[in-house]
Amino acid sequence: MFNLQNTAQAKQHHVDQLVDDTKNVRRIVEKSRGPQKRHPDVEKLEDEVHLTTTRWTNTTAQIVDRYELTINFNTNLTITIAPEIQI
């Protein structure tokens, strides 16, 4: 679980870069297409990136929560079993 948490943290910069790149796409497309008001393809890309980053955020939060639950479970188990082992 700890390795999974470390891996997720190490990959966070890719998600951040995806968000930055999407903003750059919007800016460049607006410049290149001139007076066109709507850009459905860019809007679709932004929606998909938003869904992806939301999933990523939820996943990383679940990893942290489950890691903490695992630590608490192990601590409680050790406290409960330790007296029985010493007998």
C-alpha positions as CSV (number, residue, x, y, z in Angstrom):
1,M,0.0,0.0,0.0
2,F,2.9,2.3,0.8
3,N,4.4,1.7,-2.6
4,L,1.2,2.4,-4.3
5,Q,0.9,5.7,-2.4
6,N,4.5,6.6,-3.4
7,T,3.9,5.7,-7.1
8,A,0.7,7.9,-7.1
9,Q,2.7,10.8,-5.7
10,A,5.4,10.3,-8.3
11,K,2.9,10.4,-11.1
12,Q,1.1,13.5,-9.9
13,H,3.2,15.7,-12.1
14,H,1.9,13.9,-15.2
15,V,-1.7,14.8,-14.2
16,D,-0.7,18.4,-13.5
17,Q,1.1,18.6,-16.9
18,L,-2.1,17.3,-18.6
19,V,-4.1,20.1,-17.1
20,D,-1.5,22.7,-18.1
21,D,-1.3,21.3,-21.6
22,T,-5.1,21.4,-22.0
23,K,-5.1,25.1,-21.1
24,N,-2.4,25.7,-23.7
25,V,-4.5,23.8,-26.3
26,R,-7.4,26.1,-25.6
27,R,-5.2,29.2,-25.9
28,I,-3.5,28.1,-29.1
29,V,-6.8,27.0,-30.8
30,E,-8.5,30.3,-29.9
31,K,-5.6,32.2,-31.6
32,S,-5.5,30.0,-34.6
33,R,-9.2,29.8,-35.4
34,G,-9.8,33.5,-35.2
35,P,-13.3,34.8,-34.5
36,Q,-14.9,31.4,-33.9
37,K,-16.7,31.5,-30.6
38,R,-17.2,27.8,-29.8
39,H,-14.7,25.0,-30.0
40,P,-16.6,21.8,-29.4
41,D,-13.5,19.6,-29.9
42,V,-11.6,21.6,-27.2
43,E,-14.6,21.6,-24.9
44,K,-14.8,17.8,-25.2
45,L,-11.1,17.5,-24.5
46,E,-11.5,19.8,-21.4
47,D,-14.4,17.7,-20.2
48,E,-12.5,14.5,-20.6
49,V,-9.4,15.9,-18.8
50,H,-11.7,17.1,-16.0
51,L,-13.2,13.6,-15.6
52,T,-9.7,12.1,-15.7
53,T,-8.3,14.5,-13.1
54,T,-11.4,14.0,-10.9
55,R,-10.9,10.2,-11.0
56,W,-7.2,10.7,-10.3
57,T,-8.0,12.8,-7.2
58,N,-10.6,10.4,-5.9
59,T,-8.2,7.5,-6.4
60,T,-5.3,9.1,-4.7
61,A,-7.6,10.1,-1.8
62,Q,-8.7,6.5,-1.5
63,I,-5.2,5.3,-1.4
64,V,-4.4,7.6,1.5
65,D,-7.5,6.6,3.3
66,R,-6.9,2.9,2.9
67,Y,-3.3,3.2,3.8
68,E,-4.3,5.0,7.1
69,L,-6.9,2.3,7.7
70,T,-4.3,-0.4,7.2
71,I,-2.0,1.3,9.7
72,N,-4.8,1.7,12.3
73,F,-5.9,-1.9,11.8
74,N,-2.3,-3.2,12.3
75,T,-1.9,-1.1,15.4
76,N,-5.2,-2.3,16.9
77,L,-4.3,-5.9,16.0
78,T,-0.9,-5.6,17.6
79,I,-2.4,-4.1,20.8
80,T,-5.1,-6.8,20.9
81,I,-2.8,-9.8,20.2
82,A,0.4,-8.6,22.0
83,P,-0.9,-9.6,25.5
84,E,-1.9,-13.0,24.2
85,I,1.5,-13.7,22.7
86,Q,3.3,-12.8,25.9
87,I,1.4,-15.4,27.9
